[in-house]
Amino acid sequence: MKTFLISRTDAIGDVVLTLPVAGRLKQLFPGCRVVLLGRTYTQAIAEACPWVDAFLNVDELLQLPASEQVAALHNCQADAILHIFPNKQLARLAKQAQIPVRVGTRNRWFHWLTCNRLVTLSRKNSPLHEAQLNLQLLQPITSTPEVLPLPTLATLVQLTPAVAVRPALGELLAARRPGQLNVILHPRSRGSAREWGLAHFGTLARLLHQAGHRVFVTGTAAEGKELGDWLTEHKPFLTADLTGQLTLPELIAFIAAADGLIAGSTGPLHIAAALGRHALGLYPPIRPMHPGRWAPLGPHAEYLVFDRPDCQDCRTQPSACSCIKALEPAQALARIQQWQPLPSAAF
């Protein structure tokens, strides 16, 4: 097999944790070509991953006339497609494009009609990490099911900035004193994770400032507006507010130039881990959101989770999750104080 399509059409963090599939394919089939099928907002991840050779924009693909959609997939000359994230339209198109090997899971009825290789896989109740679950889709190709340990998988989660950090930001980051850390706080999650709360992030910003470190805040433009009052209140503790100022490629470059990032289980957290930066994730113990399933993977990745079997009381009130708010800012500070400044990966 020479060309593989990996279909993962959901969020940024999910795509980052699918990168080991591409890396494993490169190991098993030296010289193969890997194409990621994804949404527009994940293209920068594909372009920053050394294992991905090309990106096929699904949003643009599905805007084409039906016949051209099939032709576009056919022109990839793929030997196999792995439906890591089930997508009925793409599954149908892959069959129409006559891709020889089409791998999907048994628990999606449309895969029975469109795929010719089916994998028994239940994510909801599995004890495996998301990256380990993604690799299960390789079974029909390798003929040998394998569960790689997380330290091994972490070596396959790699990103390298595709653009340089902005000169002004690079100079700002480089101005740190010896022993001082450039720390990024990413308070919001756009609904992808339980949130720690602005009060805790504010306290952590103050504690970091008092400890002599430098604090940067990132987020989308919309999140920046939501955080307006909070940003004003905590301005004395912040080195810079970068909400709404960075494209995704620029955000990747900036994270690569900083020392570390603190966030819930969001795309930026997984990006930081994949870039080899310090990445401290904040998690609830509730399944399937717990770190056993979604922990960041990287050489300096770690997490905090409240020591409780499961926060059943939080299932009915996600916005008031008491378990994640039980994590104290002082706990996060204690972890961060153990970090060592890292050489910049971007300048």
Residue pairs with C-beta under 8 A, 6 or more apart in sequence:
1 29
1 32
1 79
1 80
1 101
1 141
2 29
2 31
2 32
2 33
2 79
3 32
3 33
3 34
3 35
3 76
3 77
3 78
3 79
3 80
4 25
4 29
4 32
4 33
4 34
4 35
4 78
4 79
4 80
4 81
4 82
5 35
5 36
5 37
5 56
5 73
5 76
5 78
5 80
5 81
5 82
5 94
5 99
6 18
6 21
6 22
6 34
6 35
6 36
6 37
6 81
6 82
6 84
7 37
7 38
7 58
7 81
7 82
7 83
7 84
7 85
7 87
7 90
7 94
8 14
8 15
8 18
8 36
8 37
8 38
8 42
8 84
8 85
9 37
9 38
9 39
9 58
9 85
9 87
9 90
10 39
10 85
11 42
11 192
11 267
12 41
12 42
12 45
12 248
12 266
12 267
12 268
12 270
12 271
13 192
13 265
13 266
13 267
13 269
13 270
13 294
14 85
14 130
15 36
15 38
15 42
15 45
15 46
16 45
16 157
16 159
16 267
16 270
16 271
16 273
16 274
17 129
17 130
17 131
17 134
17 157
17 270
17 294
17 297
18 84
18 131
18 134
19 45
19 49
19 51
19 52
19 156
19 157
19 158
19 159
19 274
20 131
20 134
20 135
20 148
20 153
20 156
20 157
21 82
21 84
21 134
21 135
21 137
21 138
22 34
22 36
22 49
22 51
22 52
22 156
23 51
23 155
23 156
23 157
23 158
24 135
24 138
24 148
24 156
25 32
25 34
25 51
25 138
26 32
26 34
26 51
28 138
28 141
28 142
33 53
33 54
34 51
34 52
34 53
34 54
35 52
35 53
35 54
35 55
35 56
35 76
35 78
36 42
36 46
36 49
36 52
36 54
36 55
36 56
37 56
37 58
37 61
37 90
38 45
38 46
38 55
38 56
38 57
38 58
39 57
39 58
39 59
40 57
40 59
40 60
41 248
43 55
43 57
44 162
44 247
44 248
44 249
44 252
45 159
45 248
45 271
46 52
46 54
46 55
47 55
47 162
47 249
48 159
48 160
48 161
48 162
48 249
48 252
49 158
49 159
49 160
50 158
50 160
51 156
51 158
56 72
56 76
58 87
58 90
61 69
61 72
61 73
62 69
62 89
64 72
69 93
70 93
70 96
70 97
71 97
73 93
73 94
73 96
73 97
73 99
74 97
74 98
76 97
78 99
79 99
79 100
79 101
80 99
80 100
80 101
80 102
80 103
80 141
81 90
81 94
81 99
81 101
81 102
81 103
82 103
82 137
82 138
83 90
83 91
83 94
83 102
83 103
83 104
83 105
83 111
83 115
83 137
84 134
84 137
86 104
86 105
86 108
86 110
86 111
88 110
91 102
91 104
91 108
91 110
91 111
91 114
91 115
92 110
92 114
94 102
94 114
95 102
95 113
95 114
95 115
101 116
101 117
101 140
101 141
102 114
102 115
102 116
102 117
103 115
103 117
103 118
103 119
103 137
103 140
103 141
104 111
104 114
104 115
104 117
104 118
104 119
105 111
105 118
105 119
105 120
105 121
105 137
106 112
106 118
106 119
106 120
106 121
107 121
107 122
111 118
112 118
117 140
117 141
118 140
119 136
119 137
119 139
119 140
121 133
121 136
121 137
123 130
123 133
123 288
124 288
126 133
126 293
127 292
128 147
128 293
129 150
129 153
129 292
129 293
129 294
129 295
129 297
130 293
130 294
131 150
131 153
131 157
131 297
132 147
132 148
132 150
132 153
135 146
135 147
135 148
135 153
136 145
138 146
139 145
150 295
150 297
153 297
154 273
154 297
154 298
154 299
154 301
157 270
157 273
157 274
157 297
157 298
158 274
158 276
159 252
159 256
159 271
159 274
159 275
160 256
160 275
160 345
161 249
161 252
161 253
161 256
161 275
161 345
161 346
162 249
162 252
162 253
163 249
163 250
163 252
163 253
164 170
164 253
164 346
164 347
165 173
165 250
165 253
165 254
165 256
165 257
165 346
165 347
166 250
166 253
166 254
169 240
169 242
169 254
169 257
170 257
170 346
170 347
172 239
172 240
173 182
173 254
173 257
173 258
173 344
173 347
174 344
174 347
176 182
176 214
176 341
177 212
179 212
179 341
180 212
180 213
180 214
180 341
181 208
181 213
181 214
181 259
181 260
181 336
181 339
181 341
182 213
182 214
182 216
182 239
182 257
182 258
182 259
183 208
183 213
183 214
183 215
183 216
183 258
183 259
183 260
183 261
183 262
183 336
184 216
184 217
184 218
184 254
184 255
184 258
184 260
184 261
184 262
184 268
184 272
185 201
185 204
185 205
185 215
185 216
185 217
185 218
185 261
185 262
185 263
186 217
186 218
186 219
186 261
186 262
186 263
186 266
186 268
186 269
187 195
187 196
187 198
187 201
187 217
187 219
187 223
187 227
187 230
187 263
188 195
188 219
188 220
188 223
188 226
188 227
188 266
189 195
189 263
189 264
189 265
189 266
190 220
190 223
190 266
192 264
192 265
192 266
192 267
193 264
193 265
193 266
193 283
193 289
194 264
194 265
194 283
194 284
194 286
194 289
194 314
194 318
194 321
194 324
195 264
195 321
195 324
196 264
196 282
196 324
196 325
196 327
197 324
197 325
198 227
198 230
200 325
200 327
200 328
200 329
201 230
201 329
202 230
202 233
202 234
203 329
204 262
204 329
204 332
204 333
205 215
205 217
205 234
205 237
205 238
206 234
206 237
207 329
207 330
207 333
208 214
208 215
208 237
208 333
208 336
209 215
209 236
209 237
209 238
211 333
211 337
213 336
214 239
215 237
215 238
215 239
216 238
216 239
216 240
216 241
216 242
216 254
216 258
217 227
217 231
217 238
217 240
217 241
217 242
217 243
218 242
218 243
218 246
218 251
218 254
218 261
218 268
219 227
219 242
219 243
219 244
220 243
220 244
221 243
221 244
222 244
223 243
223 244
224 231
224 241
224 243
224 244
225 244
227 243
231 238
231 241
231 243
235 241
242 254
246 254
251 268
251 271
252 271
252 275
253 346
254 346
255 261
255 268
255 271
255 272
255 275
255 277
256 275
256 277
256 344
256 345
256 346
257 344
257 345
257 346
257 347
258 277
259 277
259 278
259 339
259 341
259 342
260 272
260 277
260 278
260 279
260 280
260 300
260 336
260 339
260 342
261 268
261 269
261 272
261 277
261 278
261 279
261 280
262 280
262 282
262 332
262 336
263 269
263 272
263 280
263 281
263 282
264 281
264 282
264 283
264 324
265 281
265 282
265 283
265 289
265 291
265 294
269 279
269 281
269 296
270 279
270 296
270 297
272 278
272 279
272 296
272 298
272 301
273 279
273 296
273 297
273 298
273 300
273 301
274 297
274 298
275 298
275 345
276 298
276 299
276 300
276 342
276 345
277 298
277 300
277 342
277 345
278 300
278 301
278 302
278 336
278 339
278 342
279 296
279 298
279 300
279 301
279 302
280 302
280 303
280 304
280 332
280 335
280 336
281 291
281 294
281 295
281 296
281 301
281 302
281 303
281 304
282 303
282 304
282 324
282 327
282 332
283 289
283 290
283 291
283 294
283 295
283 303
283 304
283 305
283 324
284 290
284 305
284 306
284 311
284 314
284 321
284 323
284 324
285 305
285 306
285 307
285 308
285 309
285 310
285 311
285 323
286 310
286 311
286 312
286 314
286 315
286 321
286 323
287 293
287 310
288 294
290 305
291 303
291 305
295 301
295 303
296 302
296 303
300 339
300 342
302 335
304 327
304 331
304 332
304 335
305 327
306 323
306 324
306 326
306 327
308 323
311 321
311 322
311 323
313 322
314 320
314 321
314 322
314 323
